[in-house]
């Protein structure tokens, strides 16, 4: 029987936590000059994945 592979894109984007998964926020990688300091500051941290999306991510990351 072959090994189950994790989705490599999902493996890079989502980190498991005790209560679900966390991910880096979008709109923080480039064209930062036109964004206000408040907006950039609020995009700084990691966000939790919505509860509705957790089953999809668990299917992409079966070994986590």
Secondary structure, DSSP 8 states (H G I E B T S, - for coil): -------HHHHHHEEE-SSSEEEE-SS-SS--TTS-HHHHHHTSSEEE--HHHHHHHHHH-TT-
